Amino acid sequence: MMSRRLRSIVVVLFSVAVAGVLALPVIVVVDMALFETEPADQSVLTKPPEALFSQYTCLEWPATATIVSTGDGHSGLFNNEGEFHLVFDTDRATLDEWLAEPPPWQQSQWKRGPVPTEIGFHCNFGSDGVAAVSDEGKTSEYSGDPQLVQLLGSNRIWYAAHERCCKSLRWHNGSLLVIDLKNNRGWLSVWDF
């Protein structure tokens, strides 16, 4: 259960009363914890990463998979902003099987890398992450964690991405699954910013 520590803001409101009589200032103290939300699915907080992988992707967790890195940085005042990530190794046959089928999130087909910077810069996979850098109107490139720069910028990977937010705030919330056949590795990121 989320802590209900009092986070208050004092707001001074001035208003004019009816018939031109000035009303006194009103001071309102608001407990900001009232605006915090718990995840809709409380079981997410207790599920193992393998179960979350299946929940987020609708793919079966491979029996041969081993977790390389996992973490969940969701926190914050509104809607638990942050990123869940899971990096795992598995066998080539499983990855080939996934690539032969439509990808998660009702996407029509897997896309060949590199991952567009407008998507990839949201993901840090437990590292320092990457930034999207552009030089005088040229196509953006990744900068930052060398392993992620190499992964996300590679044309040897396959990926599926799903935008879960609004047209006015592109890729604010999203999901990304990267398949790296060279290393038989999967990278899943689910972010809410």
MDTraj code that builds the backbone (N, CA, C; nanometers):
import mdtraj as md
import numpy as np

residues = "MET MET SER ARG ARG LEU ARG SER ILE VAL VAL VAL LEU PHE SER VAL ALA VAL ALA GLY VAL LEU ALA LEU PRO VAL ILE VAL VAL VAL ASP MET ALA LEU PHE GLU THR GLU PRO ALA ASP GLN SER VAL LEU THR LYS PRO PRO GLU ALA LEU PHE SER GLN TYR THR CYS LEU GLU TRP PRO ALA THR ALA THR ILE VAL SER THR GLY ASP GLY HIS SER GLY LEU PHE ASN ASN GLU GLY GLU PHE HIS LEU VAL PHE ASP THR ASP ARG ALA THR LEU ASP GLU TRP LEU ALA GLU PRO PRO PRO TRP GLN GLN SER GLN TRP LYS ARG GLY PRO VAL PRO THR GLU ILE GLY PHE HIS CYS ASN PHE GLY SER ASP GLY VAL ALA ALA VAL SER ASP GLU GLY LYS THR SER GLU TYR SER GLY ASP PRO GLN LEU VAL GLN LEU LEU GLY SER ASN ARG ILE TRP TYR ALA ALA HIS GLU ARG CYS CYS LYS SER LEU ARG TRP HIS ASN GLY SER LEU LEU VAL ILE ASP LEU LYS ASN ASN ARG GLY TRP LEU SER VAL TRP ASP PHE".split()
xyz = np.array([
    [0.0843, -0.1176, 0.0000],
    [0.0000, 0.0000, 0.0000],
    [0.0884, 0.1234, 0.0000],
    [0.0518, 0.2222, -0.0758],
    [0.1297, 0.3435, -0.0865],
    [0.1223, 0.4251, 0.0423],
    [0.2315, 0.4844, 0.0784],
    [0.2362, 0.5679, 0.1978],
    [0.1409, 0.6859, 0.1833],
    [0.0763, 0.7211, 0.2917],
    [-0.0187, 0.8330, 0.2884],
    [0.0385, 0.9514, 0.3654],
    [0.1703, 0.9755, 0.3513],
    [0.2299, 1.0914, 0.4163],
    [0.1624, 1.2174, 0.3643],
    [0.1487, 1.3145, 0.4519],
    [0.0840, 1.4391, 0.4128],
    [0.1794, 1.5220, 0.3284],
    [0.1381, 1.5500, 0.2068],
    [0.2107, 1.6410, 0.1194],
    [0.1119, 1.7532, 0.0909],
    [0.1309, 1.8649, 0.1539],
    [0.0310, 1.9706, 0.1465],
    [0.0786, 2.0872, 0.0629],
    [-0.0158, 2.1516, 0.0040],
    [0.0085, 2.2757, -0.0675],
    [-0.0890, 2.3774, -0.0099],
    [-0.0378, 2.4935, 0.0235],
    [-0.1254, 2.5991, 0.0722],
    [-0.1587, 2.6878, -0.0468],
    [-0.2874, 2.7030, -0.0712],
    [-0.3331, 2.7813, -0.1842],
    [-0.4129, 2.8991, -0.1311],
    [-0.3813, 3.0174, -0.1790],
    [-0.4574, 3.1358, -0.1396],
    [-0.5433, 3.1757, -0.2591],
    [-0.6731, 3.1797, -0.2382],
    [-0.7667, 3.2141, -0.3441],
    [-0.8311, 3.3488, -0.3123],
    [-0.8353, 3.4356, -0.4108],
    [-0.9036, 3.5630, -0.3943],
    [-1.0267, 3.5601, -0.4835],
    [-1.1373, 3.6071, -0.4311],
    [-1.2579, 3.6100, -0.5131],
    [-1.3392, 3.7342, -0.4791],
    [-1.4208, 3.7745, -0.5721],
    [-1.5096, 3.8884, -0.5510],
    [-1.6490, 3.8328, -0.5273],
    [-1.7095, 3.8764, -0.4194],
    [-1.8430, 3.8276, -0.3861],
    [-1.9463, 3.8987, -0.4724],
    [-2.0658, 3.8506, -0.4700],
    [-2.1766, 3.9094, -0.5443],
    [-2.2012, 4.0520, -0.4947],
    [-2.2470, 4.1400, -0.5803],
    [-2.2812, 4.2795, -0.5516],
    [-2.1578, 4.3629, -0.5234],
    [-2.0408, 4.3186, -0.5743],
    [-1.9219, 4.4006, -0.5646],
    [-1.8536, 4.4030, -0.4309],
    [-1.8954, 4.3231, -0.3368],
    [-1.8327, 4.3198, -0.2061],
    [-1.7158, 4.2218, -0.2122],
    [-1.5974, 4.2687, -0.1721],
    [-1.4783, 4.1862, -0.1764],
    [-1.4805, 4.0843, -0.0629],
    [-1.4638, 3.9591, -0.0977],
    [-1.4608, 3.8534, 0.0037],
    [-1.3209, 3.8432, 0.0611],
    [-1.3084, 3.7864, 0.1765],
    [-1.1790, 3.7651, 0.2400],
    [-1.1044, 3.6540, 0.1672],
    [-0.9709, 3.6593, 0.1710],
    [-0.8940, 3.5493, 0.1102],
    [-0.9285, 3.4179, 0.1800],
    [-0.9276, 3.3126, 0.1019],
    [-0.9573, 3.1796, 0.1541],
    [-0.8296, 3.0973, 0.1450],
    [-0.7934, 3.0308, 0.2524],
    [-0.6755, 2.9442, 0.2530],
    [-0.7233, 2.8000, 0.2551],
    [-0.6755, 2.7230, 0.1604],
    [-0.7141, 2.5828, 0.1486],
    [-0.5886, 2.4975, 0.1591],
    [-0.5915, 2.3960, 0.2433],
    [-0.4814, 2.3014, 0.2550],
    [-0.5271, 2.1714, 0.1910],
    [-0.4494, 2.1239, 0.0938],
    [-0.4859, 2.0042, 0.0195],
    [-0.3839, 1.8949, 0.0468],
    [-0.4302, 1.7781, 0.0853],
    [-0.3444, 1.6622, 0.1023],
    [-0.3217, 1.6025, -0.0370],
    [-0.2008, 1.6186, -0.0922],
    [-0.1715, 1.5731, -0.2278],
    [-0.1795, 1.4214, -0.2397],
    [-0.1742, 1.3495, -0.1299],
    [-0.1873, 1.2037, -0.1351],
    [-0.3227, 1.1637, -0.1920],
    [-0.4200, 1.2525, -0.1832],
    [-0.5513, 1.2235, -0.2394],
    [-0.5456, 1.2073, -0.3906],
    [-0.4434, 1.2666, -0.4536],
    [-0.4324, 1.2618, -0.5984],
    [-0.3429, 1.1487, -0.6469],
    [-0.2759, 1.0799, -0.5562],
    [-0.1919, 0.9682, -0.5954],
    [-0.2796, 0.8506, -0.6309],
    [-0.2356, 0.7742, -0.7297],
    [-0.3132, 0.6579, -0.7685],
    [-0.2286, 0.5329, -0.7565],
    [-0.2910, 0.4273, -0.7175],
    [-0.2267, 0.2968, -0.7152],
    [-0.2437, 0.2374, -0.8545],
    [-0.1541, 0.1471, -0.8963],
    [-0.1777, 0.0786, -1.0234],
    [-0.3136, 0.0095, -1.0207],
    [-0.3827, 0.0101, -1.1334],
    [-0.5155, -0.0497, -1.1395],
    [-0.5102, -0.1981, -1.1028],
    [-0.4030, -0.2644, -1.1407],
    [-0.3879, -0.4061, -1.1120],
    [-0.2852, -0.4211, -1.0003],
    [-0.3327, -0.4358, -0.8774],
    [-0.2442, -0.4472, -0.7617],
    [-0.1520, -0.5680, -0.7713],
    [-0.1910, -0.6715, -0.8455],
    [-0.1082, -0.7908, -0.8546],
    [0.0229, -0.7636, -0.9265],
    [0.0299, -0.6549, -1.0061],
    [0.1533, -0.6192, -1.0752],
    [0.2658, -0.5979, -0.9750],
    [0.2324, -0.5497, -0.8558],
    [0.3345, -0.5209, -0.7559],
    [0.3958, -0.6477, -0.6983],
    [0.3296, -0.7612, -0.7132],
    [0.3789, -0.8840, -0.6525],
    [0.4140, -0.9915, -0.7546],
    [0.3901, -0.9692, -0.8801],
    [0.4170, -1.0706, -0.9823],
    [0.5661, -1.0793, -1.0130],
    [0.6145, -1.2005, -1.0412],
    [0.7538, -1.2136, -1.0843],
    [0.7713, -1.1552, -1.2251],
    [0.8936, -1.1163, -1.2616],
    [0.9176, -1.0549, -1.3930],
    [0.8717, -1.1421, -1.5103],
    [0.8857, -1.2738, -1.4968],
    [0.8427, -1.3639, -1.6042],
    [0.6932, -1.3518, -1.6298],
    [0.6158, -1.3400, -1.5237],
    [0.4703, -1.3251, -1.5375],
    [0.4359, -1.1885, -1.5970],
    [0.5102, -1.0850, -1.5568],
    [0.4867, -0.9519, -1.6133],
    [0.5195, -0.9501, -1.7620],
    [0.6245, -1.0212, -1.8018],
    [0.6582, -1.0307, -1.9442],
    [0.5384, -1.0856, -2.0218],
    [0.4822, -1.1951, -1.9744],
    [0.3671, -1.2552, -2.0425],
    [0.2460, -1.1624, -2.0401],
    [0.2263, -1.0939, -1.9289],
    [0.1138, -1.0006, -1.9177],
    [0.1294, -0.8844, -2.0158],
    [0.2487, -0.8279, -2.0244],
    [0.2710, -0.7105, -2.1101],
    [0.2774, -0.7442, -2.2585],
    [0.3233, -0.8648, -2.2949],
    [0.3450, -0.8975, -2.4357],
    [0.2477, -1.0006, -2.4915],
    [0.1788, -1.0738, -2.4046],
    [0.0943, -1.1875, -2.4445],
    [0.1765, -1.2990, -2.5093],
    [0.3072, -1.2996, -2.4858],
    [0.3936, -1.4085, -2.5299],
    [0.4229, -1.4978, -2.4097],
    [0.4383, -1.6252, -2.4360],
    [0.4703, -1.7179, -2.3283],
    [0.6169, -1.7011, -2.2890],
    [0.6420, -1.6979, -2.1572],
    [0.7800, -1.6889, -2.1085],
    [0.8515, -1.8183, -2.1456],
    [0.9661, -1.8101, -2.2139],
    [1.0363, -1.9316, -2.2567],
    [1.0932, -2.0106, -2.1383],
    [1.0781, -2.1420, -2.1430],
    [1.1316, -2.2286, -2.0374],
    [1.2839, -2.2193, -2.0306],
    [1.3468, -2.1854, -2.1429],
    [1.4930, -2.1797, -2.1484],
    [1.5495, -2.0420, -2.1114],
    [1.4626, -1.9459, -2.0828],
    [1.5078, -1.8081, -2.0598],
    [1.5727, -1.7913, -1.9229],
    [1.6730, -1.7031, -1.9203],
    [1.7348, -1.6616, -1.7942],
    [1.7360, -1.5090, -1.7908],
    [1.7047, -1.4552, -1.6765],
    [1.6977, -1.3098, -1.6612],
    [1.8380, -1.2526, -1.6463],
    [1.8681, -1.1513, -1.7270],
    [1.9954, -1.0802, -1.7200],
    [1.9806, -0.9575, -1.6302],
    [1.8688, -0.8871, -1.6472],
    [1.8434, -0.7651, -1.5707],
    [1.6933, -0.7401, -1.5662],
    [1.6461, -0.6940, -1.4526],
    [1.5062, -0.6554, -1.4418],
    [1.4951, -0.5456, -1.3374],
    [1.3951, -0.4635, -1.3508],
    [1.3723, -0.3569, -1.2539],
    [1.2460, -0.2821, -1.2864],
    [1.1983, -0.2119, -1.1868],
    [1.0776, -0.1315, -1.2053],
    [1.0971, 0.0000, -1.1326],
    [1.1111, 0.1076, -1.2074],
    [1.1329, 0.2397, -1.1505],
    [1.0072, 0.3232, -1.1406],
    [0.8898, 0.2599, -1.1453],
    [0.7655, 0.3363, -1.1343],
    [0.7531, 0.3972, -0.9954],
    [0.7335, 0.5256, -0.9916],
    [0.7090, 0.5991, -0.8683],
    [0.6582, 0.7357, -0.9101],
    [0.6388, 0.8219, -0.8183],
    [0.5986, 0.9561, -0.8552],
    [0.4594, 0.9895, -0.8088],
    [0.4283, 1.1148, -0.8190],
    [0.3038, 1.1672, -0.7666],
    [0.1824, 1.1215, -0.8463],
    [0.1925, 1.1275, -0.9784],
    [0.0758, 1.0968, -1.0609],
    [0.1003, 0.9724, -1.1449],
    [0.0135, 0.8747, -1.1329],
    [0.0128, 0.7536, -1.2154],
    [0.1433, 0.6763, -1.2147],
    [0.2194, 0.6872, -1.1074],
    [0.3389, 0.6055, -1.0940],
    [0.4275, 0.6077, -1.2185],
    [0.4829, 0.7218, -1.2502],
    [0.5693, 0.7356, -1.3662],
    [0.6962, 0.6538, -1.3486],
    [0.7472, 0.5997, -1.4595],
    [0.8706, 0.5244, -1.4570],
    [0.8745, 0.4190, -1.5652],
    [0.9710, 0.3265, -1.5498],
    [0.9906, 0.2220, -1.6500],
    [1.0074, 0.0857, -1.5829],
    [0.9374, -0.0145, -1.6365],
    [0.9642, -0.1538, -1.6042],
    [1.0507, -0.2062, -1.7161],
    [1.1566, -0.2794, -1.6827],
    [1.2387, -0.3396, -1.7873],
    [1.2725, -0.4837, -1.7523],
    [1.2964, -0.5617, -1.8556],
    [1.3361, -0.7008, -1.8402],
    [1.4265, -0.7357, -1.9576],
    [1.5493, -0.7742, -1.9268],
    [1.6445, -0.8191, -2.0274],
    [1.6688, -0.9670, -1.9985],
    [1.6610, -1.0490, -2.1019],
    [1.6722, -1.1934, -2.0804],
    [1.7403, -1.2610, -2.1989],
    [1.8067, -1.3719, -2.1699],
    [1.8644, -1.4578, -2.2728],
    [1.7743, -1.5786, -2.2902],
    [1.7634, -1.6275, -2.4133],
    [1.6856, -1.7482, -2.4403],
    [1.7440, -1.8169, -2.5626],
    [1.6822, -1.9248, -2.6051],
    [1.7347, -1.9995, -2.7188],
    [1.6901, -1.9366, -2.8510],
    [1.7691, -1.9603, -2.9546],
    [1.7424, -1.9038, -3.0867],
    [1.6097, -1.9539, -3.1437],
    [1.5750, -2.0792, -3.1182],
    [1.4504, -2.1353, -3.1726],
    [1.3286, -2.0568, -3.1238],
    [1.3291, -2.0177, -2.9966],
    [1.2167, -1.9388, -2.9425],
    [1.2079, -1.8041, -3.0116],
    [1.3209, -1.7363, -3.0274],
    [1.3205, -1.6048, -3.0922],
    [1.2760, -1.6156, -3.2375],
    [1.3238, -1.7179, -3.3086],
    [1.2809, -1.7388, -3.4475],
    [1.1301, -1.7649, -3.4549],
    [1.0786, -1.8409, -3.3585],
    [0.9350, -1.8696, -3.3538],
    [0.8555, -1.7402, -3.3337],
    [0.9017, -1.6547, -3.2420],
    [0.8331, -1.5271, -3.2198],
    [0.8352, -1.4416, -3.3459],
    [0.9504, -1.4356, -3.4119],
    [0.9638, -1.3507, -3.5312],
    [0.8816, -1.4023, -3.6495],
    [0.8464, -1.5306, -3.6476],
    [0.7645, -1.5879, -3.7548],
    [0.6159, -1.5552, -3.7371],
    [0.5791, -1.5045, -3.6204],
    [0.4405, -1.4702, -3.5888],
    [0.4270, -1.3177, -3.5780],
    [0.3039, -1.2649, -3.5836],
    [0.2869, -1.1205, -3.5606],
    [0.3368, -1.0826, -3.4201],
    [0.3937, -0.9656, -3.4067],
    [0.4474, -0.9230, -3.2766],
    [0.3363, -0.8840, -3.1789],
    [0.3760, -0.8551, -3.0564],
    [0.2771, -0.8115, -2.9559],
    [0.2061, -0.6815, -2.9962],
    [0.1037, -0.6505, -2.9197],
    [0.0322, -0.5235, -2.9254],
    [-0.0376, -0.5011, -3.0581],
    [-0.0794, -0.6092, -3.1199],
    [-0.1567, -0.6049, -3.2441],
    [-0.0848, -0.5296, -3.3561],
    [0.0471, -0.5341, -3.3540],
    [0.1250, -0.4765, -3.4632],
    [0.1200, -0.5741, -3.5807],
    [0.1255, -0.5237, -3.7022],
    [0.1118, -0.6113, -3.8186],
    [0.2376, -0.6939, -3.8438],
    [0.3543, -0.6371, -3.8141],
    [0.4785, -0.7108, -3.8377],
    [0.5915, -0.6548, -3.7525],
    [0.6931, -0.7384, -3.7336],
    [0.8139, -0.6940, -3.6641],
    [0.8854, -0.5935, -3.7540],
    [0.9513, -0.4967, -3.6934],
    [1.0269, -0.3972, -3.7694],
    [1.1754, -0.4226, -3.7512],
    [1.2493, -0.3943, -3.8568],
    [1.3952, -0.4079, -3.8541],
    [1.4519, -0.2816, -3.7918],
    [1.5573, -0.2964, -3.7099],
    [1.6219, -0.1821, -3.6468],
    [1.6878, -0.0922, -3.7486],
    [1.7314, 0.0219, -3.7062],
    [1.7365, 0.0692, -3.5688],
    [1.6001, 0.1160, -3.5160],
    [1.5891, 0.1195, -3.3839],
    [1.4690, 0.1711, -3.3190],
    [1.4714, 0.3231, -3.3318],
    [1.3650, 0.3863, -3.3809],
    [1.3635, 0.5330, -3.3913],
    [1.3941, 0.5987, -3.2561],
    [1.4709, 0.7054, -3.2595],
    [1.5124, 0.7705, -3.1348],
    [1.3939, 0.8230, -3.0553],
    [1.2855, 0.8618, -3.1210],
    [1.1687, 0.9111, -3.0471],
    [1.1071, 0.8026, -2.9593],
    [1.1377, 0.6779, -2.9888],
    [1.0904, 0.5658, -2.9070],
    [1.1992, 0.5242, -2.8085],
    [1.3169, 0.4961, -2.8586],
    [1.4231, 0.4359, -2.7794],
    [1.4769, 0.5205, -2.6662],
    [1.4712, 0.6527, -2.6776],
    [1.5313, 0.7336, -2.5720],
    [1.4507, 0.7279, -2.4416],
    [1.3307, 0.6708, -2.4451],
    [1.2510, 0.6537, -2.3233],
    [1.2991, 0.5364, -2.2383],
    [1.3747, 0.4458, -2.2989],
    [1.4113, 0.3194, -2.2333],
    [1.5521, 0.3282, -2.1758],
    [1.5689, 0.2805, -2.0512],
    [1.7053, 0.2758, -1.9978],
    [1.7475, 0.1349, -1.9589],
    [1.6546, 0.0415, -1.9498],
    [1.6861, -0.0979, -1.9198],
    [1.7797, -0.1115, -1.7999],
    [1.7600, -0.0270, -1.6996],
    [1.8404, -0.0349, -1.5784],
    [1.9767, 0.0298, -1.5880],
    [2.0069, 0.0965, -1.6985],
    [2.1365, 0.1638, -1.7164],
    [2.1169, 0.3147, -1.7060],
    [2.2180, 0.3888, -1.7456],
    [2.2069, 0.5351, -1.7477],
    [2.1200, 0.5840, -1.8628],
    [2.0878, 0.4953, -1.9548],
    [1.9986, 0.5302, -2.0645],
    [2.0688, 0.5990, -2.1792],
    [1.9895, 0.6481, -2.2721],
    [2.0409, 0.7150, -2.3910],
    [1.9653, 0.8453, -2.4125],
    [2.0234, 0.9282, -2.4950],
    [1.9597, 1.0522, -2.5385],
    [1.9567, 1.0514, -2.6909],
    [1.8670, 1.1275, -2.7467],
    [1.8608, 1.1426, -2.8917],
    [1.9296, 1.2733, -2.9275],
    [2.0342, 1.2656, -3.0073],
    [2.1146, 1.3822, -3.0431],
    [2.1023, 1.4061, -3.1927],
    [2.0779, 1.5324, -3.2310],
    [2.0665, 1.5681, -3.3714],
    [2.1612, 1.6829, -3.4005],
    [2.2255, 1.6779, -3.5167],
    [2.3200, 1.7814, -3.5559],
    [2.2674, 1.8552, -3.6779],
    [2.2252, 1.9789, -3.6588],
    [2.1786, 2.0663, -3.7666],
    [2.0765, 2.0003, -3.8583],
    [1.9704, 1.9506, -3.7990],
    [1.8605, 1.8968, -3.8769],
    [1.8818, 1.7572, -3.9312],
    [1.9957, 1.6956, -3.9044],
    [2.0197, 1.5588, -3.9503],
    [1.9369, 1.4625, -3.8656],
    [1.9290, 1.3396, -3.9105],
    [1.8566, 1.2372, -3.8365],
    [1.9181, 1.2220, -3.6982],
    [1.8335, 1.2070, -3.5986],
    [1.8809, 1.1894, -3.4620],
    [1.9564, 1.0586, -3.4471],
    [2.0553, 1.0617, -3.3590],
    [2.1321, 0.9418, -3.3257],
    [2.1332, 0.9271, -3.1755],
    [2.1624, 0.8063, -3.1293],
    [2.1695, 0.7804, -2.9862],
    [2.3047, 0.8207, -2.9301],
    [2.3004, 0.8663, -2.8059],
    [2.4211, 0.8981, -2.7297],
    [2.3955, 0.8536, -2.5866],
    [2.4992, 0.8073, -2.5182],
    [2.4820, 0.7656, -2.3787],
    [2.5407, 0.6289, -2.3541],
    [2.4668, 0.5429, -2.2848],
    [2.5149, 0.4095, -2.2507],
    [2.5583, 0.3363, -2.3776],
    [2.6866, 0.2978, -2.3871],
    [2.7377, 0.2365, -2.5109],
    [2.6631, 0.1099, -2.5542],
    [2.6251, 0.0254, -2.4594],
    [2.5544, -0.0972, -2.4951],
    [2.4180, -0.0655, -2.5560],
    [2.3477, 0.0324, -2.4979],
    [2.2165, 0.0691, -2.5529],
    [2.2294, 0.1430, -2.6854],
    [2.3315, 0.2263, -2.6985],
    [2.3548, 0.2958, -2.8255],
    [2.3731, 0.1926, -2.9363],
    [2.4546, 0.0913, -2.9083],
    [2.4806, -0.0134, -3.0068],
    [2.3546, -0.0946, -3.0358],
    [2.2803, -0.1320, -2.9322],
    [2.1591, -0.2119, -2.9502],
    [2.0518, -0.1357, -3.0281],
    [2.0107, -0.0203, -2.9745],
    [1.8989, 0.0538, -3.0334],
    [1.9315, 0.1112, -3.1705],
    [2.0599, 0.1377, -3.1949],
    [2.1017, 0.1931, -3.3226],
    [2.1359, 0.0890, -3.4279],
    [2.1216, -0.0384, -3.3935],
    [2.1613, -0.1464, -3.4839],
    [2.0542, -0.1786, -3.5875],
    [2.0989, -0.2132, -3.7089],
    [2.0048, -0.2608, -3.8112],
    [1.9984, -0.4134, -3.8106],
    [2.0593, -0.4768, -3.7088],
    [2.0597, -0.6224, -3.6978],
    [1.9571, -0.6726, -3.5958],
    [1.8783, -0.5839, -3.5396],
    [1.7780, -0.6229, -3.4410],
    [1.6392, -0.6169, -3.5034],
    [1.5437, -0.6783, -3.4352],
    [1.4023, -0.6684, -3.4687],
    [1.3315, -0.6094, -3.3482],
    [1.2257, -0.5337, -3.3726],
    [1.1540, -0.4752, -3.2592],
    [1.0063, -0.4577, -3.2907],
    [0.9296, -0.4481, -3.1827],
    [0.7882, -0.4105, -3.1899],
    [0.7689, -0.3026, -3.0837],
    [0.6950, -0.1999, -3.1185],
    [0.6705, -0.0892, -3.0253],
    [0.5226, -0.0556, -3.0259],
    [0.4771, -0.0126, -2.9097],
    [0.3352, 0.0214, -2.8938],
    [0.3246, 0.1521, -2.8163],
    [0.2602, 0.2498, -2.8776],
    [0.2378, 0.3793, -2.8130],
    [0.1065, 0.3730, -2.7355],
    [0.1107, 0.4108, -2.6074],
    [-0.0086, 0.3997, -2.5227],
    [-0.0543, 0.5357, -2.4719],
    [-0.0359, 0.6372, -2.5495],
    [-0.0784, 0.7681, -2.4999],
    [-0.1471, 0.8474, -2.6089],
    [-0.1167, 0.9698, -2.6142],
    [-0.1924, 1.0666, -2.6927],
    [-0.1107, 1.1226, -2.8088],
    [-0.1795, 1.1638, -2.9104],
    [-0.1135, 1.2201, -3.0293],
    [-0.0363, 1.3485, -2.9967],
    [-0.0831, 1.4234, -2.8976],
    [-0.0173, 1.5498, -2.8648],
    [0.1102, 1.5307, -2.7831],
    [0.1311, 1.4110, -2.7316],
    [0.2475, 1.3823, -2.6484],
    [0.3029, 1.2478, -2.6917],
    [0.3650, 1.2456, -2.8106],
    [0.4080, 1.1210, -2.8732],
    [0.5004, 1.0391, -2.7848],
    [0.4714, 0.9121, -2.7756],
    [0.5508, 0.8125, -2.7043],
    [0.5695, 0.8448, -2.5574],
    [0.4758, 0.9188, -2.4995],
    [0.4795, 0.9520, -2.3573],
    [0.4693, 0.8260, -2.2725],
    [0.3833, 0.7349, -2.3118],
    [0.3692, 0.6029, -2.2501],
    [0.3828, 0.5016, -2.3628],
    [0.4623, 0.3989, -2.3397],
    [0.4808, 0.3028, -2.4476],
    [0.5428, 0.1735, -2.4016],
    [0.5548, 0.0829, -2.4973],
    [0.6152, -0.0472, -2.4748],
    [0.7055, -0.0778, -2.5928],
    [0.8184, -0.1428, -2.5644],
    [0.9146, -0.1787, -2.6677],
    [0.9695, -0.3172, -2.6362],
    [0.9674, -0.4043, -2.7357],
    [1.0307, -0.5351, -2.7251],
    [1.1324, -0.5447, -2.8376],
    [1.2587, -0.5639, -2.8005],
    [1.3682, -0.5753, -2.8968],
    [1.4180, -0.7191, -2.8948],
    [1.4370, -0.7759, -3.0136],
    [1.4919, -0.9108, -3.0289],
    [1.6296, -0.8979, -3.0929],
    [1.7306, -0.9443, -3.0214],
    [1.8692, -0.9408, -3.0677],
    [1.9115, -1.0845, -3.0984],
    [1.9046, -1.1219, -3.2265],
    [1.9358, -1.2593, -3.2663],
    [2.0844, -1.2917, -3.2523],
    [2.1705, -1.1925, -3.2667],
    [2.3141, -1.2166, -3.2563],
    [2.3505, -1.2704, -3.1176],
    [2.2845, -1.2185, -3.0150],
    [2.3148, -1.2572, -2.8776],
    [2.2049, -1.3411, -2.8119],
    [2.1008, -1.3786, -2.8910],
    [1.9862, -1.4537, -2.8372],
    [1.9305, -1.3873, -2.7116],
    [1.9042, -1.2580, -2.7241],
    [1.8611, -1.1786, -2.6091],
    [1.7354, -1.0992, -2.6440],
    [1.6474, -1.0859, -2.5433],
    [1.5281, -1.0029, -2.5559],
    [1.5368, -0.8871, -2.4591],
    [1.4821, -0.7753, -2.4989],
    [1.4817, -0.6526, -2.4170],
    [1.3390, -0.5987, -2.4164],
    [1.2762, -0.5930, -2.2998],
    [1.1402, -0.5400, -2.2877],
    [1.1432, -0.4156, -2.2000],
    [1.0785, -0.3101, -2.2477],
    [1.0623, -0.1881, -2.1693],
    [0.9164, -0.1447, -2.1771],
    [0.8604, -0.1124, -2.0614],
    [0.7237, -0.0591, -2.0541],
    [0.7336, 0.0679, -1.9703],
    [0.7075, 0.1832, -2.0314],
    [0.7284, 0.3094, -1.9604],
    [0.6013, 0.3935, -1.9565],
    [0.5948, 0.4759, -1.8519],
    [0.4847, 0.5695, -1.8285],
    [0.5461, 0.7005, -1.7814],
    [0.5488, 0.7994, -1.8682],
    [0.6050, 0.9294, -1.8312],
    [0.5046, 1.0371, -1.8614],
])
top = md.Topology()
chain = top.add_chain()
for i, resn in enumerate(residues, 1):
    res = top.add_residue(resn, chain, resSeq=i)
    for name in ("N", "CA", "C"):
        top.add_atom(name, md.element.get_by_symbol(name[0]), res)
traj = md.Trajectory(xyz[None], top)
